[in-house]
Amino acid sequence: MSKKPRNSDGTTRPANKSQLLTNRTVLARWVEAETMHLKRLGMSYQAIAEHIVAVVRGQQKAMVPFPVDIPFSDEYRISAQAVHAAFRRGIVRVPNAEAAEFRRLDSERCEDMFLSLQAGIRKGDPRSIEVGVKVLAHKAEINGYKAPARVEMTGKDGGSLSVETSKRIRSARASALCEETESGEAEHKK
């Protein structure tokens, strides 16, 4: 495969021509910027997709300046999955300061959720407690202070398990399971 010169959207170009910023690239960057802005406001990917389609059709106003000279198809559509992909591409492009802002915003949202669960937690509601723990775990993961879970299986003296030991353990478990099943069937027949 030859290394041909490419435009910003990946299409090939003649080597003696300068690189072009194509309409597809401008449109993709606008979708990324609009998605990032709306995600900051807390909208879902599906709602953002519907908003972008409405902006293209002239039914709603864009949050980010709209590229004026870029023609859109009358049947332009975008899915929630494509909006998510645009968000992922956009978050990679943003400086770390903006990524930190998203982290701070998500942390604030988690704190608001936890605050709204406080009444149920104080009353001892198991569901509120369970959700509160999940919110705190999510916040810890966002902020990077959740310890990674690491599980190691070791043999004698902290060494690795041998294949024989592993096979013996499996056969012991299988025979114990068979015994439980047989004893259950015997009790059931009585």
N, C-alpha and C positions, 0 to 999 in steps of 0.2 A: 504494500500500500504506500503510495507516494504522499509526501508531505506537501500538500497544496496550500497556498495562502487562503485564509478564510476571513469572512466578514464577522461582525459581532454575533450574528445568529447562527453561525456555523456553516453557512453556505460558502461554496468556493468562489474565488474571485481571480481575475487575471493577476499575474505577478507584477505587472507594470502599473496596476491601479492601486490607489490607496484604500485602506480599510474603510468600509462604510458602516455607519450606525443605521441599521435597518429599522423599518417600521415595526417588525416583530419584536425587536429588542426594546424599542421605546415602549411599546405596549406592555411587554412583560415587566419592565421596570416600574411602570405605572401601577400595574396590578399588584406587584410586590409592595409598593409604597402605600397604596390604598388598603391592602390587607393588613400591613403592619399598624397603620393608624387605627383601623377599626378593631383590630385585635386588642390594642391598648385600651380601647373603650369597653372591651369585654364581650364583643359580639361573637357568635358561633361561626364556624366556617360556612355552614349552610346559609346563614343570614348574610354573611359577607358576599357569597356567590350571588345571591338574589339581588343584593344592593349593586354589585358591579354590573350585572346585566341591566338593571334599571337605569344606571348612569349612562351606559352605552346607548340605550334606547331613548335617552333624554327625559326619563320619567322622574329621576331624582338628581340631586346635586352631588357632585364629587366632593370628598373631604380633602383630597390632595389635588393640586392643580392638574387639570385634564390636558393631555397633549392635543392641541387644537388641530394640527394638520394631519393627524393620523386617521386614516379612514378605517371604520369598523364595518364588518359585514352586518347586514340587517338581521341576520339570524345568529348573531354572536351569542354563545352560551359558555358558561364555565361551571364546572362541578365543584362541590365542596372539597373533593380530593385534590383538584387542581389548585384551589385556593390554599389548601394546606401545603402543597408542594411549593407554591409561591411564597408562603410564609417561611418555610424552611430555608429556601434560597435567600430570602430577604434577611433573615436573622443571621445568616452567615456573613452577609455583606455589611451589616451594621457594625459600627465600632463597639468595643467592649463597654463603653459607657452606656449605650442604649441597651445592650444585653443586661447590664446591671440594673437598668431602669425597669426592664421587664421582670427581672427577679424580684426587685423591690415591690413592684405592683402586684405580682402573684403572692408575695408574702403578706401584703396588706389584705388581699382578698382572703387568704387563709385565716388571718387574724379575725377578720369580720365574720367568717363562717364559724370559727371557734367561739367567738363572743356570742353569736346567736344560739349556740348550743348550750351555753352556760346554765340556763334555767333547767333544762332537762338533765344535765349532768349533776347539778345540785340535788335534784329530786331522786337521783339514782336510776334514771331511765337507761336500761341497758343499750338500747339502740343509739341514744344520744352519746353515750360513753364510747361505743364502738366507732361511730362516725367521727367523734372528736379525736380519738387516737389516730384514725386514718388521716384526718386533716393535719395533725401535728407531724405525722410521718412524711406526708407529702411536702410540708413546709421544710422539714429537715433535708429532704432530698433536693428540693429546689436550691436551698442555700448551701448545699454541699457539706453539711456536718452530720450526715447520716453515715454511720459506720457500715462498710460493706460487709455483707453476710458471707462468711467463709466456713465451709464445712469440709473437714478432712476425715477420711477413714484411715486409721492406722492399725497395724498389727501389733505384735509383741514388741515391747521396748520402743515404741514410737516409729517403728519401721513400716515399710509399705506392706500391704496385704499381698500374699502370694496367690497365684491362680488356684492352687489346691485349697487354700483356706476359704477363698471366695466360693468355690464349688461346694465345699463342705457346709458352709453357712446356708447356701441356697437349698441343698438337699435336706438339711435339718429343718429349715422353715417349711419346705414342701411336705415332709413327713409329719410335722406337727399339724399342718393344715389338714392333711388327710385324716389324722387321728381325731381332730376336732369334728370334721365332717362325719366320720363314722360314728363317733359317740353321739352326735346330734341326731343322726338317723336312728340309732338304737333307742334313744330316749323317745323319739317321735313314734316308733313302732309300739312301745309299751303302752 
